[in-house]
Amino acid sequence: MATGRTDPQRRERILAATLDHIAEEGVAGVSHRKIAMRADVPLGSMTFAGIDDLLREAFKRFADQIVAVFERHLADAGTPERAREAVTDLIHALSEGPRRDLVLTHELYALAARRDEYRELTHAWTARSRDLLERHFDADTARQLDALIEGLVLHCSLDTAPQSRELTRAAVRRLTSG
């Protein structure tokens, strides 16, 4: 177990351990004791006001990671056609990426469906994603495209056969070309 007064990575380890735990066992199994053990920190160093504080901070961290994926894909899309291709790439990167991310996304959505404080977190995440899409598409299209991205990521990641990039490309083109 990590010891000493100065442990600058402690909070990051705790948040990473929280996300790992949620991905493996779900939100319902989160406790300070389990997360402290997983993060290899003393239980007394769990300085969160409660489980909700810990969960909100961990999910904010996760949302930041997904928004960074959006940013990487959309940053250099200088033309409408490149933006469409970037969205296609984004959908496949997210759906073919770590299954952990899919599980974390849906754990957060389940919390947001039940509790307003998590709905605020998902609203902020969605607003950031849409802002990135609005650099290339009008606001209404960005809103619809964000929903398409989420839906296709879910379907692609859970389907037993991979979806072709051409089918994804056609859906994005259909939505953004009119």
Phi, psi and chi 1 to 4 in degrees:
 res  aa     phi    psi   chi1   chi2   chi3   chi4
   1 MET       -  139.8 -165.4  173.5  -66.0      -
   2 ALA   -66.2  137.4      -      -      -      -
   3 THR  -130.6  172.5   59.6      -      -      -
   4 GLY   100.2  162.3      -      -      -      -
   5 ARG   -72.2  -40.6  -70.9 -171.9 -169.3  -82.2
   6 THR   -99.5  116.6  -54.7      -      -      -
   7 ASP  -144.6   79.5 -175.2   -0.8      -      -
   8 PRO   -62.6  -19.5   19.4  -27.3      -      -
   9 GLN   -95.7    1.2  -60.1  -56.8  -47.2      -
  10 ARG   -57.4  -51.2  179.5  178.6  -69.4  163.4
  11 ARG   -61.0  -41.0 -165.8  163.2 -166.7   83.2
  12 GLU   -63.7  -41.7  -70.5  -55.2  -50.0      -
  13 ARG   -63.7  -38.9  -76.9 -162.5  -37.0  -84.4
  14 ILE   -64.6  -45.5  -69.5  168.6      -      -
  15 LEU   -66.3  -40.9  -64.6  175.1      -      -
  16 ALA   -63.8  -42.1      -      -      -      -
  17 ALA   -64.1  -36.7      -      -      -      -
  18 THR   -63.5  -47.1  -58.3      -      -      -
  19 LEU   -64.0  -41.1  -68.1  171.5      -      -
  20 ASP   -61.2  -44.0  -71.2  -16.5      -      -
  21 HIS   -62.2  -45.9 -176.1   85.3      -      -
  22 ILE   -61.2  -43.0  -67.4  167.3      -      -
  23 ALA   -62.9  -33.8      -      -      -      -
  24 GLU   -89.2  -36.0  -68.4  173.1   17.8      -
  25 GLU  -125.9   -7.3  -62.5 -175.7   35.6      -
  26 GLY    90.5  165.7      -      -      -      -
  27 VAL   -65.6  -35.8  169.7      -      -      -
  28 ALA   -59.6  -26.6      -      -      -      -
  29 GLY   -90.9    5.5      -      -      -      -
  30 VAL   -75.7  130.6  172.6      -      -      -
  31 SER  -144.0  157.5   71.8      -      -      -
  32 HIS   -58.8  -42.0  -74.8  -75.6      -      -
  33 ARG   -62.5  -47.5 -177.3  173.5  -54.1  -76.8
  34 LYS   -62.6  -41.9  -71.9  178.2 -176.6  177.5
  35 ILE   -70.0  -40.8  -59.6  -54.4      -      -
  36 ALA   -59.4  -44.2      -      -      -      -
  37 MET   -63.2  -45.1  -74.3  177.8   54.4      -
  38 ARG   -65.1  -36.9 -172.6 -179.4  -80.0 -100.9
  39 ALA   -83.7   -7.4      -      -      -      -
  40 ASP    59.5   50.0 -165.9   26.6      -      -
  41 VAL  -129.4  155.6  -60.0      -      -      -
  42 PRO   -64.3  142.7  -15.0   24.8      -      -
  43 LEU   -54.8  -36.4 -178.0   57.4      -      -
  44 GLY   -65.8  -14.0      -      -      -      -
  45 SER   -89.0    2.8   69.6      -      -      -
  46 MET   -79.8   89.4  -62.1  -67.8  -68.6      -
  47 THR   -95.1   31.1   57.5      -      -      -
  48 PHE   -92.2  147.0  -63.1   86.7      -      -
  49 ALA   -63.3  -23.4      -      -      -      -
  50 GLY   177.3 -177.5      -      -      -      -
  51 ILE   -61.6  -40.6  -66.7  -62.1      -      -
  52 ASP   -61.8  -39.1  -78.0  -35.4      -      -
  53 ASP   -61.6  -44.5 -174.0   38.6      -      -
  54 LEU   -62.8  -47.0  173.4   62.4      -      -
  55 LEU   -63.6  -44.9  -69.3  174.1      -      -
  56 ARG   -60.4  -45.0  -83.9 -167.4  -56.7  -85.2
  57 GLU   -65.7  -40.8 -165.7  163.5  -27.1      -
  58 ALA   -65.1  -43.6      -      -      -      -
  59 PHE   -69.2  -31.2  -83.7  127.5      -      -
  60 LYS   -62.8  -41.4  -77.2  178.7 -169.4  173.8
  61 ARG   -61.6  -44.6 -179.0 -177.8 -155.1 -120.9
  62 PHE   -62.3  -45.0  174.0   68.1      -      -
  63 ALA   -59.4  -40.5      -      -      -      -
  64 ASP   -59.3  -39.9  -71.0  -14.9      -      -
  65 GLN   -65.3  -41.4  -67.3  167.9   -5.6      -
  66 ILE   -71.0  -39.7  -60.7  -59.9      -      -
  67 VAL   -61.4  -36.6  168.8      -      -      -
  68 ALA   -63.0  -34.8      -      -      -      -
  69 VAL   -65.3  -44.0  173.6      -      -      -
  70 PHE   -56.6  -48.4  -90.4   68.7      -      -
  71 GLU   -59.0  -45.7  -72.3  172.9  -22.7      -
  72 ARG   -60.1  -40.3  -77.9 -167.8  -57.8  -85.2
  73 HIS   -75.8  -34.8  -80.2   84.1      -      -
  74 LEU   -95.3  -10.9  -65.2  167.5      -      -
  75 ALA   -57.9  -44.8      -      -      -      -
  76 ASP  -101.5   16.3  -63.7  -32.4      -      -
  77 ALA   -83.8   88.6      -      -      -      -
  78 GLY   -83.2  -16.8      -      -      -      -
  79 THR  -123.3  160.7   66.5      -      -      -
  80 PRO   -56.9  -39.6  -27.2   35.6      -      -
  81 GLU   -66.3  -40.1 -165.9   52.1   42.3      -
  82 ARG   -66.6  -35.8  -77.2 -173.0  175.3  167.1
  83 ALA   -65.0  -41.4      -      -      -      -
  84 ARG   -61.6  -42.8  -71.8 -177.4 -168.1  100.0
  85 GLU   -67.2  -36.7 -167.6   60.3   26.6      -
  86 ALA   -63.7  -39.7      -      -      -      -
  87 VAL   -66.4  -41.2  170.4      -      -      -
  88 THR   -59.3  -47.1  -61.0      -      -      -
  89 ASP   -60.9  -41.2  -68.8  -17.4      -      -
  90 LEU   -60.7  -46.8  172.8   63.5      -      -
  91 ILE   -58.2  -44.9  -69.7  167.0      -      -
  92 HIS   -73.4  -34.1  -76.6  -90.0      -      -
  93 ALA   -63.6  -42.7      -      -      -      -
  94 LEU   -71.7  -41.4  -68.6  172.0      -      -
  95 SER   -76.0  -26.2   64.3      -      -      -
  96 GLU   -97.7   -1.2  -63.7  163.2    7.1      -
  97 GLY   -77.5 -165.2      -      -      -      -
  98 PRO   -59.8  132.3  -16.6   26.3      -      -
  99 ARG   -59.5  -28.8 -173.9  164.6 -167.9   79.8
 100 ARG   -53.3  -42.8  170.0 -173.0 -172.8  -90.9
 101 ASP   -65.2  -38.9  -68.2   -8.4      -      -
 102 LEU   -63.0  -45.6  176.4   69.5      -      -
 103 VAL   -63.0  -45.1  171.6      -      -      -
 104 LEU   -62.1  -42.2  -72.3  170.2      -      -
 105 THR   -58.2  -45.8  -61.2      -      -      -
 106 HIS   -75.6  -29.2  -71.1  -80.2      -      -
 107 GLU   -63.7  -42.5  -73.9  -76.9  -18.6      -
 108 LEU   -65.6  -43.8  173.8   56.3      -      -
 109 TYR   -61.3  -39.3  -73.2  169.3      -      -
 110 ALA   -63.2  -42.7      -      -      -      -
 111 LEU   -62.6  -42.5  -84.5  174.0      -      -
 112 ALA   -65.5  -32.4      -      -      -      -
 113 ALA   -68.3  -25.3      -      -      -      -
 114 ARG   -98.2  -31.8  -69.0 -177.6 -173.0  104.0
 115 ARG  -134.6  129.0  -58.4 -171.2   41.7 -150.3
 116 ASP   -59.3  -37.7  -73.0  -18.5      -      -
 117 GLU   -63.5  -27.1   62.5  -92.1   27.8      -
 118 TYR   -84.7  -28.3  -66.2   97.9      -      -
 119 ARG   -63.0  -38.4 -168.3  169.1  -59.7  126.1
 120 GLU   -61.7  -38.9  -68.3  169.2   13.1      -
 121 LEU   -65.5  -44.3 -161.9  156.4      -      -
 122 THR   -68.8  -32.7   58.6      -      -      -
 123 HIS   -63.7  -43.5  176.8   72.7      -      -
 124 ALA   -63.9  -41.0      -      -      -      -
 125 TRP   -62.3  -47.1  173.5    5.7      -      -
 126 THR   -62.6  -40.5  -59.1      -      -      -
 127 ALA   -61.3  -40.5      -      -      -      -
 128 ARG   -66.3  -41.9  -68.1  171.6   62.7 -162.5
 129 SER   -63.2  -44.9  -60.6      -      -      -
 130 ARG   -65.0  -37.9  -72.6 -178.0 -170.7  160.8
 131 ASP   -57.8  -41.5  -74.7  -14.2      -      -
 132 LEU   -66.2  -39.6  -68.5  165.6      -      -
 133 LEU   -69.0  -32.7  -69.5  165.7      -      -
 134 GLU   -70.0  -10.5  -74.8  178.0   18.5      -
 135 ARG   -68.9  -19.2  -66.5  178.6 -175.0  172.1
 136 HIS  -123.2  -18.1  -52.3  -74.7      -      -
 137 PHE  -137.6  157.0  -53.0   99.6      -      -
 138 ASP   -66.6  165.3   65.8   81.4      -      -
 139 ALA   -59.9  -43.3      -      -      -      -
 140 ASP   -65.3  -42.8  -71.4  -19.7      -      -
 141 THR   -65.0  -41.4  -58.7      -      -      -
 142 ALA   -60.4  -40.3      -      -      -      -
 143 ARG   -63.4  -47.1 -176.5 -179.8 -174.7   93.2
 144 GLN   -66.8  -38.5  -66.2  170.3  -18.7      -
 145 LEU   -66.0  -37.8 -164.3   53.2      -      -
 146 ASP   -61.5  -42.4 -167.9   39.3      -      -
 147 ALA   -65.8  -40.1      -      -      -      -
 148 LEU   -61.9  -44.4  177.0   72.5      -      -
 149 ILE   -58.0  -50.8  -68.8  166.4      -      -
 150 GLU   -61.3  -44.5  -63.8 -142.4    8.5      -
 151 GLY   -65.8  -44.4      -      -      -      -
 152 LEU   -68.3  -37.3  -77.2  178.5      -      -
 153 VAL   -60.1  -46.0  166.8      -      -      -
 154 LEU   -60.6  -51.1  174.3   63.8      -      -
 155 HIS   -63.8  -44.7  -76.8 -102.7      -      -
 156 CYS   -63.3  -41.2  -70.3      -      -      -
 157 SER   -74.4  -24.6   62.0      -      -      -
 158 LEU  -100.4  -12.0  -64.1  178.1      -      -
 159 ASP   -69.7  150.6 -156.3  -19.1      -      -
 160 THR   -80.7  -18.8   56.6      -      -      -
 161 ALA  -121.5  139.0      -      -      -      -
 162 PRO   -64.8  143.5   14.8  -19.3      -      -
 163 GLN   -82.4  138.5  177.5  166.2  -46.4      -
 164 SER   -71.0  147.0   75.7      -      -      -
 165 ARG   -62.3  -32.5  -69.4 -179.3   67.2   77.3
 166 GLU   -65.3  -39.2 -171.2   48.4   46.1      -
 167 LEU   -64.9  -41.8 -174.0   59.2      -      -
 168 THR   -63.7  -47.2  -56.0      -      -      -
 169 ARG   -57.5  -42.6 -170.1  176.4  -71.3  114.6
 170 ALA   -64.6  -40.2      -      -      -      -
 171 ALA   -64.2  -43.9      -      -      -      -
 172 VAL   -65.0  -44.0  170.4      -      -      -
 173 ARG   -61.4  -44.9 -169.9  177.6  -47.8  114.9
 174 ARG   -57.9  -42.8 -148.3  172.7  -74.3  126.5
 175 LEU   -74.3  -32.2 -175.0   60.7      -      -
 176 THR  -102.7   -0.3   60.0      -      -      -
 177 SER  -102.1   15.9  -65.5      -      -      -
 178 GLY  -145.1      -      -      -      -      -
